[in-house]
């Protein structure tokens, strides 16, 4: 094997593409799911806020 100066430093520059790929795929899936959720909310006529508004049932005291 040929050794030269800086050979060990070259091994430190290895990039793990698989972990970055998984992070990227997860973010894309989440963005797609959010887009689908938003489309369903718009189709139902709900507001874009995260808290859907519901009518509170009044409790009658006896």
Buried (B, 14 or more C-beta within 10 A) or exposed (E): EEEEEEEEEEEEEEEEEEEEEEEEEEEEEEEEEEEEEEEEBEEEEEEEEEEEEEEEEEEEEE
